[in-house]
Amino acid sequence: MQTIGILGGMSAASTQIYYRKMCELVRQRLGGLHSPELLIRSLDFANIEHLQASGKWDDAATLLNKEALALARGGADFIVLATNTMHKLADQMMSGVSIPLLHIADATAARILAAGLKAPGLMATAFTMEQAFYLDRLRAVKLQPVIPNDADRAEVHRIIYQELCQDVINPASRAVYEDIAQRLADNGADCVILGCTEVGMLLNRDNVSVPVFDTTLIHCEAAVDKALGASV
């Protein structure tokens, strides 16, 4: 079994999901008392959010690069960055790092294509919904992402930072997310990407009218596949 290096804490809520899900998957696949070989570096999200909000992306990249190098030195065989938004800095983060990054958008896009779908709605932080680093990764494999309108993007982003990242699950916010997901479907989305690692706290296949692709769960499955030597 390869050792998975998880760079998390962005937010702590989603990193907890990563740990639980990877343990569950390895136990299902190997049985008995098996659990994954992991190195976890969990950062203080308040510091990361401050850098995001103030536009200090270069400083954030330097920090992530330092942590990725530490995971490699610690014996990780590959890295999972347990956040969609910070994949904006994936190239800078991996500069000089001797082990590979398992990219969350690539794993998600592969799953959507395998399902025969092509127009994913995207619910995520404003950074992920609006900037090229994620959208272009989807378009490069011929997907046609559908983005919420301005007001919906603002509300999705607000709920992520003010509620989900703080482990607050609000039924009213769940209803808001359900409405936004439905509007994406009404505007041509044939599926929905839960494109922030916390969005799955409110949405799933049971309350969305089109197929749902939870990036957190997909990323965990791809990581366990890789760690156990399966094809990702």
Buried (B, 14 or more C-beta within 10 A) or exposed (E): BBBBBBBBBBBBBBBBBBBEBBBBBBBEEBEEEEBBBBBBBBBEBEBBBEBBEEEEBEEBBBBBBEBBBBBBEEEBBBBBBBBBBBBBBBEBBBEEBEBEBBBBBBBBBBBBEEEEBBBBBBBBBBBBBBEEBBBEBBEEEEBEBBBBEEEBBEBBBEBBBEBBBEEEEBEEBBEBBBEBBBBBBEEEBBBBBBBBBBBBBBBEEEBBBBBBBBBBBBBBBBBBBBBBEEEE
